[in-house]
Amino acid sequence: MMDAISGSDTLPDSLPSVAGTLPHFVQEPEDAYIIKSNPIKLRCRAAPALQIFFKCNGDWVHQNEHESREHVDESTGLKIREVMINVSRQQVEDFHGPEDYWCLCVAWSHLGTSKSRKATVRIAYLRKNFEQDPQGKEVPIKGMIVLHCRPPEGVPAAEVEWLKNEEPVSSLNDDNIDTRADHNLIINEARLSDSGNYTCLASNIVAKRRSASATVVVFVNGGWSLWTEWSACSVPCGRGVQKRSRTCTNPAPLNGGAFCEGMSMQKITCKADCPVDGGWGEWTEWTGCSPECERQRSRECTAPAPRHGGKLCEGLSRAAENCTGGQCTQMTPHSFCPQGMEGTNDVALYSGLAAGVIAVAILVVAVTLYRRNQSEYGVDVIDSSALTGGFQSFNFKTARQGNPLLLNSSMQPDLTVGRTYSSPICFQDSMDKELFDPLPDIKVKVQSSFMVSLGVADRAEYHVKAQPKTFPRGLTRDSSSIDSRKMGLLTPTAPTSPTKAQLRTMGMFGHLGGRLVVPNTGVSVLVPHGAIAEDTSWEMYVVINQDESSAHTDEGCEVLLGPEVTYGPPGLSLSCPIAMTIAHCAEVTGENWNIRLKRQTEDNKWEEVMSVEDETTLCYCLLDSHSCHLLLDQPGSYALVGEPLTEAAVKRLKLAVFGSTGARSMDYSLRVYCVDDTPHAFQAVVTAETGRGGQLLEEPKTLLFKANTFSLQVSIQDVPQFLWNIKPFTTCQEFSFSQVWCSNQQPLHCAFSLERYGPATTQLSCKISVRQVKGHEQILQVYTSVAEVRGLSDVRSLSPGIVVETLGPKAFKIPYSIRQRICATFDTANAKGKDWQLLARKLHIERNLSYFAKQQSPSAVILILWEAQHQENGDLDSLASALEEIGKIHSKSPAKTPEEPKSDFS
């Protein structure tokens, strides 16, 4: 190398030189990085310089490897020499020394040499794996967010950039964000807008690397708003309810924040004073006869005194009359009562009084004789058949198909029941003493079907006499029933039905869960998968109380809306709540009911668990049109009771008409039942009629019965009177309001007794009208063949194929694998808000969300509630639609990163 240098060309004479000047480097070699296999070029420039050479790692680079060129600087006139060399990847890799591969320039002039700085040459790279990936966080609003990132090792060192939802995060435009030199991202006070997917992006001249995305959720815990003012009392007078409410909107929980704890609604009882109209007290004694021949008496408006805006008493508070029979007028000092006429006037007075008494007595006797004559020959009972009898044609129909209770008429009649009555009868069926309890004293209002159709209010009233000594034709006396009832009650007699079997269903359940169903009652229990520990089994049961329930109270007019249900055993251990379904008979539209769930305590008393409108974590109640779905943690006895808040509260009644022949072949009995519209209550009717040989004559219908205190009337109409005879006073019968409203799942019925005029009459066609005064009406149309009546078969035939116990996956609509995926997706909050609260809202479960918040898997409990609600007619369409809607909502969010998993809803 030195030889090459010593033999170099000398400076040309034509170029000027600067005596006494060492070479000065205009450009020194710079550090460089070899990318992949591409060589790098080092260069330096010096002036004045006779020669420039590179020295790398202490060795001179051969002259042939240099590229040189010269030019003259126009401003100074000096010659500037530029030299370049190439350094390959192989050269750097082959070098093994304590330092990095380096090179420098040496420049010569007449006065000596100059050296440039050392320039290092390194092979550039960037490893794939981050030394520390950022981790997702859930941070309350205004909390601090710190995301750590340590980029992969690389040469040169990687620079770090943060991305939020694929957009760069800059601290220059946001003082709340701090990107530190240590690559960490700090957000001083978290805002809702800071929720998102954060990615650490590391890059150098070789490559770029992305960290795993970290999901940051900024959540907001719910806070209660202020209570509203107390509402007005729900009734204008008497005992009512006042309510006030608050909402979990101050703020509303967001992104998985905790739901408000406590109640969203409070109720208190209120008592509005009812107006009391004034009433007159007793008259005082007459005063003595005054000098003016007048006596006086007075009374006060104190029985009672008018209160709370009541009306004042009408009439005079003082009365005066002449005390001498009109023979004395007002006396003056010069007037007097004539003494001579006093005796004559008394005779005339008493004679007139005696004549009046005799006239009244004659009138009373005449009226009595007339009424007695009318009672012997019947009353004016009119219906439309009486007007057209003998001229109407009939189109008799056989029993209808489709309802298993509407049986065909191919068998011989079952002549097991036969009692007729000539007085109106409205009673609870005493044939089955355990099922139908006797009613108190009956007051029957008789009117013709024509009058019923016109709605005429004036009608005769008849009270059944206690223990009559003579009985009209067709009425059989049952001394045992008369002795055992209160006075004024008529009861029919029939063969005693067997004691009712206990409605009880049981099954052995394990970790896979299952379903228990009490057939034909609307009652079931769903045990979730995993509710019972593995390797553990429990014999569970569901029992319906057949006796009269004590869950309701007379105070506040509470009524039982469904059967009283017990599930157990008492020591049952569950890791999550079971779902119990109980059918009810309340119309739940509007705010006309206060419906509560009660539980029986160990001392057999009933305590209120919750109102269906309450927010509580003890249990959950989802009320739909015909059933109540409960989520329960503790076994025990439960009942659903309701208190009407307004007269618009409605209870559904199921109406059914049964018929059977009597003890005499010419007699026929129609029995009309009015029961609470629950499967359990109607099943009791079916059981009773099965034992009596009754036939269902018309599809049962529903009647909406209002809490307006008006009675229920049942009348028979359009009986062909030239073929059938119906006893007087039995065309219209009536239940009082309290009997119907407070029946508490116990059936009510009344009977119509008919008699054929001859054996040739084999068909019966008539209408049964059931209507509430100032309420709704239903018509039951009867078409039946009397000659071929047979009774109901075994009750079990009414519901063939019902499975009371279903174990494992077959008990659930949602397959276990899909349920697991849904729970995994929604139980964890994320920045997109795709959590269990959104799932609940899409499934129309929007109340009392605090109950689900305390569950280990809120989504699993929500799905169990959905299963209970859709067990009869449900398929997965509604659930799939809700999940699809959620998927569409979140498909509008920013594009996913390559590492983000595919949507759970595809």
Disulfide bonds with the S-S distance in Angstrom:
Cys44-Cys105 2.13
Cys56-Cys103 1.96
Cys149-Cys200 1.95
Cys233-Cys270 1.99
Cys237-Cys274 2.45
Cys248-Cys260 1.98
Cys289-Cys323 1.70
Cys293-Cys328 1.96
Cys301-Cys313 1.90
